[in-house]
Amino acid sequence: MTVTLRTPTETDRVEYVALRQGSLPHLKPWEPLLGDDEAQFGNASFDRLLTRVQLDSDEPFLICAGAESSDTGSADPALGTIVGYVGLGQIYRGPFCSCFMGYWIGTPFARRGYGVAGVRATVGRALMPEEHGGLGLHRVEANIIPSNAASLALIRRVGFRLEGYSPRYLKIAGRWQDHERWAITAEDWAGIHAAE
């Protein structure tokens, strides 16, 4: 499965919002409430995404399927169809050199390998040394609701390891929910790729 990661721009608004709105029942149980459905899945969600692009502490990416023909509805067919999102947040440098990762895949593209490919590419970029074009981070963490079987399967396939359990960790879908803490370090990543 080949995907590309790209930074969102205003030209992605229509396609991104359509995918979010079309995936509302699939995504809503796993996300924090940020207002009504329009605020969470409409133009306001894209506005927040564009704001995150400007922050030094965030690296948001659109996960795109390989370049498609012009009849896909993609804003720019050469850039590929948007299938989901993966983002690095709360990027800390210095001795911590770590971040948190979140991701989602739109309903039409779920369980087809796009999430694994997008998360794998993002982790590679996060942990790659800066002199090679990466962010030079040491650790990426993902926090997942234990009942989210699809997300747990994805994160295992990428090579994350379970580090712990946090009761009432994040307020998701309007209530405080327990999360499993999964992480991968630069050493883990190097070991995975040395074995390939």
PAMI-504602 format. One record per residue: x, z, y of N, C-alpha, C in turn. Coordinates in steps of 0.1 Angstrom, whole numbers, plus 2048, in hexadecimal, padded with zeros to 3 digits. Example, Ala and Ser with C-alpha at 12.3 -4.5 7.8 and 13.67 -1.06 7.14 Angstrom:
[[884,84E,7C7],[87B,84E,7D3],[884,84E,7DF]]
[[880,847,7EA],[889,847,7F5],[881,84F,800]]
REM end
This chain:
[[808,800,7F4],[800,800,800],[809,800,80C]]
[[807,7F6,815],[80F,7F5,821],[806,7F8,82D]]
[[80A,801,835],[803,804,842],[80D,804,84D]]
[[808,803,859],[810,805,865],[80B,811,86D]]
[[814,817,874],[810,822,87D],[812,81D,88B]]
[[808,81F,894],[80A,81B,8A2],[804,825,8AB]]
[[809,826,8B7],[804,82F,8C1],[7F7,829,8C6]]
[[7ED,831,8C8],[7E0,82C,8CD],[7E1,828,8DC]]
[[7DA,81D,8DF],[7D9,819,8ED],[7CA,816,8F0]]
[[7C8,814,8FD],[7BA,812,901],[7B3,806,8F9]]
[[7BB,7FD,8F5],[7B5,7F1,8EE],[7B0,7F5,8E1]]
[[7B3,801,8DC],[7AE,805,8CE],[7A1,80C,8CF]]
[[79C,80F,8DB],[790,818,8DD],[784,814,8D5]]
[[780,807,8D6],[773,803,8CF],[775,804,8C0]]
[[780,7FF,8BB],[782,800,8AC],[783,80E,8A7]]
[[78A,817,8AE],[78C,825,8AA],[77F,82C,8AB]]
[[778,82B,8B5],[76B,832,8B7],[761,82D,8AC]]
[[761,820,8A9],[758,81B,89F],[75B,821,891]]
[[768,822,88E],[76C,828,881],[769,837,881]]
[[76B,83E,88B],[768,84D,88C],[759,84F,88A]]
[[751,847,892],[742,849,891],[73D,845,883]]
[[742,83A,87E],[73E,836,871],[742,83F,865]]
[[74C,848,868],[751,851,85E],[74D,85F,861]]
[[743,861,86A],[73F,86F,86E],[73B,878,862]]
[[733,874,859],[72F,87D,84E],[73B,880,845]]
[[745,877,844],[750,879,83B],[75A,883,842]]
[[75C,882,84F],[766,88A,856],[761,897,85B]]
[[754,898,85F],[74F,8A4,866],[752,8B1,85F]]
[[751,8B2,851],[753,8BF,84B],[761,8C4,84C]]
[[76B,8BC,850],[779,8BF,84F],[77F,8C1,85D]]
[[777,8C0,868],[77C,8C0,875],[777,8CB,87E]]
[[77F,8D0,888],[77A,8DA,891],[76F,8D4,89A]]
[[765,8DC,89D],[75B,8D7,8A6],[760,8D7,8B5]]
[[75F,8CB,8BB],[764,8C9,8C8],[758,8C5,8D1]]
[[74C,8C9,8CE],[741,8C5,8D6],[737,8BE,8CD]]
[[72E,8B6,8D3],[724,8AF,8CA],[72B,8A3,8C4]]
[[723,89C,8BB],[729,891,8B4],[72F,886,8BD]]
[[729,884,8C9],[72F,87A,8D2],[73C,87F,8D7]]
[[73D,88C,8DA],[74A,891,8DF],[755,890,8D4]]
[[751,893,8C8],[75A,893,8BD],[75E,886,8B7]]
[[754,87D,8B7],[756,870,8B0],[754,864,8B9]]
[[752,866,8C6],[750,85B,8CF],[75C,859,8D8]]
[[759,854,8E4],[764,851,8EE],[76C,85D,8F2]]
[[766,869,8F3],[76D,875,8F6],[778,878,8EC]]
[[776,875,8DF],[780,877,8D5],[78C,86E,8D8]]
[[789,861,8DC],[794,858,8DF],[79B,85C,8EC]]
[[794,861,8F5],[79B,866,902],[7A5,871,8FE]]
[[7A1,87A,8F6],[7AA,885,8F2],[7B6,87F,8EA]]
[[7B4,875,8E2],[7BF,86F,8DB],[7C9,869,8E5]]
[[7C4,862,8EF],[7CD,85C,8F9],[7D4,867,901]]
[[7CE,872,904],[7D5,87D,90A],[7E0,882,902]]
[[7DE,883,8F5],[7E8,888,8EC],[7F5,87F,8EC]]
[[7F2,872,8EE],[7FE,869,8EE],[808,86C,8F9]]
[[803,872,904],[80B,876,90F],[813,883,90D]]
[[810,88B,903],[816,898,902],[823,897,8FA]]
[[82C,89F,8FE],[839,89F,8F6],[837,8A7,8E9]]
[[82D,8AF,8E8],[82A,8B7,8DC],[822,8B0,8D2]]
[[81E,8A4,8D4],[815,89C,8CB],[81B,88E,8C8]]
[[818,889,8BC],[81B,87C,8B8],[80F,877,8B0]]
[[805,871,8B7],[7F9,86C,8B0],[7FC,85D,8AC]]
[[7F7,85A,8A0],[7F8,84C,89B],[7EB,847,895]]
[[7E9,83A,897],[7DE,834,890],[7E4,82E,883]]
[[7DD,830,878],[7E1,82A,86B],[7DA,81D,86A]]
[[7E2,812,869],[7DC,805,869],[7E0,7FE,85C]]
[[7D6,7F7,856],[7D9,7EE,84B],[7E1,7E2,850]]
[[7E8,7DC,847],[7F1,7D0,84B],[7E9,7C6,854]]
[[7F0,7BE,85B],[7EA,7B4,864],[7DF,7AD,85D]]
[[7D4,7AB,863],[7C8,7A5,85E],[7C5,798,866]]
[[7BB,790,861],[7B7,785,868],[7AE,789,874]]
[[7AC,780,87D],[7A5,783,88A],[796,787,888]]
[[791,785,87C],[782,788,87A],[780,797,876]]
[[78B,79F,877],[789,7AD,872],[783,7B6,87D]]
[[783,7B2,889],[77D,7BA,894],[788,7C3,89A]]
[[794,7C2,895],[7A0,7CA,89B],[7A2,7C5,8A9]]
[[7A6,7CE,8B2],[7A8,7CB,8C0],[7B3,7C0,8C0]]
[[7BD,7C1,8B8],[7C8,7B7,8B8],[7CB,7B5,8A9]]
[[7C6,7AA,8A3],[7C7,7A8,895],[7D6,7A9,890]]
[[7E0,7A6,898],[7ED,7A7,893],[7F2,7B5,891]]
[[7EA,7BF,897],[7ED,7CD,895],[7E7,7D3,889]]
[[7DE,7CC,883],[7D7,7D1,877],[7CB,7D9,87A]]
[[7C2,7DC,870],[7B6,7E3,871],[7B9,7F2,871]]
[[7B3,7F9,87A],[7B4,808,87A],[7AC,80E,86F]]
[[7B3,815,866],[7AD,81B,85A],[7AC,82A,85B]]
[[7B4,830,865],[7B4,83F,866],[7BE,843,871]]
[[7C1,850,870],[7C9,856,87A],[7D2,860,873]]
[[7DE,862,878],[7E7,86D,874],[7EF,872,881]]
[[7F0,87F,882],[7F6,884,88E],[7FF,890,88C]]
[[80A,890,893],[812,89C,893],[80F,8A4,8A0]]
[[80D,8B0,89F],[80A,8B9,8AA],[812,8C5,8AA]]
[[812,8CC,8B6],[81A,8D8,8B8],[828,8D6,8B3]]
[[82E,8CB,8B8],[83C,8C8,8B4],[845,8D2,8BC]]
[[84D,8D9,8B5],[856,8E3,8BA],[864,8DE,8B7]]
[[86D,8DF,8C0],[87B,8DC,8BE],[883,8E9,8BC]]
[[890,8E8,8BE],[899,8F4,8BD],[89A,8F9,8AF]]
[[89B,906,8AD],[89D,90B,89F],[891,90A,896]]
[[885,908,89C],[879,906,894],[878,8F8,88F]]
[[879,8EE,898],[87A,8E0,894],[86F,8DC,88A]]
[[862,8DE,88E],[857,8DD,885],[84B,8D8,88C]]
[[841,8D4,884],[834,8CF,88A],[829,8D1,880]]
[[81D,8CF,884],[811,8CF,87C],[80C,8C1,87B]]
[[806,8BD,870],[801,8B0,86E],[7F2,8B0,86A]]
[[7EA,8A7,870],[7DC,8A5,86C],[7DA,896,86A]]
[[7D0,893,862],[7CD,885,85F],[7BF,883,85B]]
[[7BA,877,85C],[7AD,873,856],[7AD,864,853]]
[[7A5,860,84A],[7A3,852,846],[794,84F,848]]
[[791,844,84E],[783,840,84F],[77C,83D,842]]
[[76F,840,841],[768,83E,835],[76A,831,82E]]
[[76A,826,834],[76B,819,82D],[779,818,826]]
[[783,820,82A],[790,81E,825],[795,82A,81D]]
[[78C,834,81A],[790,840,813],[793,83D,804]]
[[79C,845,7FF],[7A0,844,7F1],[7A5,836,7ED]]
[[7AC,830,7F6],[7B2,823,7F3],[7C1,823,7F6]]
[[7C7,82F,7F8],[7D5,830,7FA],[7DA,82F,808]]
[[7D1,82D,812],[7D5,82C,820],[7DA,839,825]]
[[7D3,844,821],[7D7,851,826],[7E5,855,821]]
[[7E8,853,814],[7F5,857,80E],[800,84F,816]]
[[7FD,842,817],[807,839,81E],[809,83D,82C]]
[[7FF,840,833],[800,844,841],[807,852,843]]
[[803,85B,83B],[80A,868,83C],[818,867,838]]
[[81B,860,82D],[829,85E,829],[831,858,834]]
[[82C,84E,83A],[834,847,845],[836,851,851]]
[[82C,859,854],[82D,863,85F],[837,86E,85C]]
[[837,873,850],[840,87D,84C],[84F,877,84C]]
[[850,86B,848],[85D,865,848],[862,864,857]]
[[859,860,860],[85D,85F,86E],[860,86D,874]]
[[858,877,870],[85A,884,875],[868,88A,871]]
[[86B,888,864],[877,88E,85F],[884,886,860]]
[[883,87A,864],[88E,871,866],[896,876,872]]
[[8A4,876,870],[8AC,87A,87C],[8AA,871,888]]
[[8AB,877,894],[8A9,870,8A0],[8B2,864,8A1]]
[[8BE,865,89D],[8C8,85A,89E],[8C4,84E,896]]
[[8BA,850,88D],[8B5,845,885],[8A7,841,889]]
[[8A2,846,895],[895,842,89A],[88A,84C,897]]
[[88C,857,890],[882,860,88C],[881,86B,897]]
[[879,875,894],[877,881,89D],[881,88C,89A]]
[[888,88B,88F],[892,895,88C],[88D,8A3,889]]
[[881,8A4,884],[87B,8B1,881],[880,8B6,873]]
[[87F,8C3,871],[883,8C9,864],[877,8CB,85B]]
[[86B,8CD,861],[860,8D2,858],[853,8CC,85E]]
[[84A,8C8,855],[83C,8C4,858],[833,8CC,850]]
[[829,8D2,857],[81F,8DA,850],[811,8D4,851]]
[[809,8D5,846],[7FB,8D1,846],[7F3,8DC,841]]
[[7E8,8DF,848],[7DF,8EA,843],[7D2,8E4,83F]]
[[7CD,8E8,833],[7C2,8E1,82C],[7B8,8EB,827]]
[[7AC,8E8,829],[7A1,8F0,823],[7A2,8EE,814]]
[[7A2,8F9,80C],[7A3,8F8,7FE],[799,8EF,7F6]]
[[78D,8EE,7FC],[783,8E5,7F6],[785,8D6,7F9]]
[[78F,8D3,801],[791,8C5,805],[79A,8BE,7FA]]
[[794,8BB,7EF],[79C,8B6,7E4],[7A4,8A9,7E7]]
[[79D,8A0,7EE],[7A4,894,7F2],[7B1,896,7FA]]
[[7B0,89F,804],[7BB,8A1,80C],[7C6,8A9,804]]
[[7C3,8B2,7FC],[7CD,8B9,7F4],[7D4,8AF,7EA]]
[[7CC,8A6,7E4],[7D2,89C,7DC],[7DC,893,7E3]]
[[7D8,88F,7F0],[7E1,887,7F8],[7EE,88E,7FB]]
[[7ED,89A,800],[7F9,8A1,804],[802,8A4,7F9]]
[[7FD,8A6,7ED],[805,8A8,7E1],[80D,89B,7DE]]
[[806,890,7DF],[80C,883,7DB],[818,880,7E5]]
[[817,884,7F1],[821,882,7FB],[82D,88B,7F8]]
[[82B,896,7F2],[836,89F,7EE],[837,8AC,7F5]]
[[82C,8B0,7FC],[82B,8BD,802],[82A,8C8,7F7]]
[[82E,8D4,7FB],[82D,8DF,7F2],[824,8EA,7F8]]
[[81D,8F1,7EF],[814,8FC,7F4],[81D,907,7F8]]
[[81B,90C,804],[822,918,809],[81A,925,80A]]
[[80D,923,80B],[805,930,80D],[7F7,92D,810]]
[[7F0,938,812],[7E1,938,814],[7DE,940,820]]
[[7D6,93A,829],[7D3,941,836],[7C4,943,837]]
[[7BF,94F,835],[7B1,952,837],[7AC,94F,845]]
[[7A1,949,846],[79A,947,853],[7A4,941,85E]]
[[7AC,937,85A],[7B7,932,861],[7B2,929,86D]]
[[7A9,920,86B],[7A4,917,875],[795,916,876]]
[[790,914,881],[781,913,883],[77E,904,881]]
[[778,901,875],[775,8F4,871],[766,8F3,86F]]
[[760,8E8,874],[752,8E6,872],[74A,8F2,877]]
[[74F,8F9,881],[748,904,887],[74A,912,881]]
[[752,913,877],[755,920,871],[763,922,86D]]
[[768,92E,86D],[776,931,86A],[778,92F,85B]]
[[781,926,857],[783,923,849],[791,925,845]]
[[792,929,838],[79F,92B,831],[7A6,91E,830]]
[[7B3,91E,830],[7BB,912,82F],[7C7,915,826]]
[[7CB,90B,81E],[7D8,90B,817],[7E3,905,820]]
[[7EE,90B,821],[7FA,906,829],[803,8FE,820]]
[[804,8F2,823],[80D,8E9,81C],[818,8E4,825]]
[[824,8E2,820],[82F,8DE,829],[839,8D5,821]]
[[841,8CE,829],[84C,8C6,824],[858,8C7,82E]]
[[864,8C9,829],[870,8CA,831],[878,8BD,830]]
[[881,8BB,839],[88B,8B0,838],[892,8B0,82B]]
[[896,8BB,826],[89D,8BC,819],[893,8B8,80D]]
[[887,8BC,80E],[87D,8B8,804],[87C,8A9,804]]
[[87A,8A3,810],[878,895,812],[885,88D,80C]]
[[890,892,810],[89D,88B,80B],[89D,88B,7FB]]
[[899,897,7F6],[899,898,7E7],[88F,88E,7E0]]
[[884,88D,7E6],[87A,884,7E1],[87F,876,7E1]]
[[885,872,7EC],[88A,864,7ED],[897,861,7E5]]
[[89F,86C,7E3],[8AB,86A,7DB],[8A7,867,7CC]]
[[89B,86D,7C8],[897,86B,7BA],[890,85E,7B8]]
[[88D,856,7C2],[886,84A,7C1],[88F,83E,7BD]]
REM end
